[in-house]
Amino acid sequence: MMKKIVVGIDFGTTFSGIAWGNTLDAHINIIQQWPGLSSPLDKSSEKVPTQILYDGEAPGDFKWGYQIKDDLPRHQWFKLDLESSYNPKEKALANRYPHPNNLPSNVDHNAQQLTTDYLAGLKRHLTHMLQLQLGELQAKTTPLQFILTVPAVWSEIAREKTLTAAEGAGLGDDAPNLLVSEPEVAATYALQRQDLRYLKPGDTFVVCDAGGGTVDLISYTVVKLEPVLEVKEAAPGTGGLCGSTYLNRRFQEYLEVRLGQQDGWDEDTLKEAMDHFDQLVKVQYTSTVKDQTWRVPVTGLATNEALSIKKGKLILKSADVKEILEPVIAQVVKLVLEQIRTTSGEVKAVLLVGGFGMSMYLRERIKEEVSNKIEVLQPPYGWSAVVRGAVLKGIAQSDPKHTKVRLTSRIARKHLGTCCGVIFNEKIHSASRKYFDAYDGTWRTTAMSWFIKRGDTVNEDKPYTFEYYNVTSFTDEKPTEVVLYIYCDRTNRSAVAYRDDEVETLARLNVKVGDLPKDAFDIKFGKDDKIYYKLEYAVEITYQSASTKYELVHKGKRYSSVIAEYV
């Protein structure tokens, strides 16, 4: 009997995938049959399009994935709208090349509701497939643990929206949903498969997860090989909105500018040409063959030598394809080079995963730009590496005996701390802001107390404890609650002494005094010989794959807990 089924969901911008395994044998199963996906050859796919179409008045009346016919408008790319912190430069390609059949979000169908409904569709199909493969009784009685993957650079708000959508879709009924970083779990799977077997302790590699909408990068250094392969982060992750779908959008623009005014040009012609480009041209293009040509179908258009149209085919040359691909490819190459530059230690390999990561031309362009000492690898399972790695991580967390790869530490992406009365230091603090603390007889200032600073190394799943106290004059009423705000600074500057507009509120820990033991407040004499109420407590922080957990602890008991964004 299975103890637990761990389900990985790679909720992607353009395609999504599901994998599952159990905690007894840790075997990974990829779902490859989807509703609406059928052909004379009974076609299968490791992923399903991330798209949804509401076709009825009832809330549950919608089609998703392959169920939507090609010519119908649908909601797509809504994953990107969960994240509001992309800057204008990052969204430049997305704004310039919108999807031709995309329906805009609205009040009833905003990004979070679209995500909820889409995930509900995935869960229904998962339930159906588990019942087919395991039998109805075992599928219904075995608890499910869901692991959802998110970009490493996503904000707390985007992660919270993802979790809320997952809960609304019915995920997490048996166990809390967990978020994990996409490039991290891709690396986990690659390392477990020993595709980087030539690396030794001290060697460093970069993972580039290039998908349909986003590109995500992170760097790791091998710590040790046995008995469990251990790695640590060698640089904070980076990413951008420059996935492979932007190649399609550029090709669409190319066609419309070149052929859009020709007799016979219509949506069917465009779709046929786009499909050919998506499935063949952008995959097969390589800079190593200079005289490649492709015959792209443009059915209904008359032969026109000036436009390179012959017998209903557009003759596309290597130079044309390179011009279409290069602006997007160049952005990915730039991200890879920047990641290598900021990585501590000499990088020995770049691992390309994700659908876009399978591009021959992308590999060639990266290889051209990096040192000849750096291997650029494209594993054959790249499209499903993220969802496979998510299952592996979930199984290892559920039963440590299955752990074969362990991440020991991370590099902080931002400054994290709180604001409180700290000992005045004339070297860093402003004299105009200091005050005398009668309780302990010291000069203090209300300033930032940083838990962690950008670039610091933090250990995985190891709690960090920071102690604080509140004092109140005995002649005053006791406070009714304890409130502690967690702040973050995402800028690249050094940690500041005082809070300003760049230091944002991240989370709030709140405990009602009535929930504390009656003897929670100690009675103490201050340096001024007056009596004070003193409440001592600690903030315990645990850094995890895609989130950071903050807990307020008093005398060993936890009273308030908040999950905020990944450090």
GIZICOR-V522753 format. One line per field, one symbol per residue. burial: 1 if it has 24 or more other C-alpha atoms within 12 Angstrom, else 0. A space follows every 10 residues. Layout:
BEGIN
burial: ???
END
This chain:
BEGIN
burial: 0001111111 1111111111 1110010111 1111100000 0000111111 1111000000 0111111101 0101111111 1110000001 1011001111 1000100011 1111111111 1110111011 0000000010 0111111111 1111111111 1111111111 1100001111 1111111111 1100110010 0011111111 1111111111 1110100011 1111111111 1111111111 1101100010 0000100011 1111111100 1111111000 0001111111 1000000110 0111110101 1101111111 1111111111 0111011111 1111111111 1111111001 0001111110 1111111111 1111111100 0111111111 1111111111 1111000010 0000000011 0001111111 1111111111 0000010111 1110000100 0111111111 0000111110 0011111111 1000010001 1000000000 0111111111 1111111111 1111000011 1111111
END
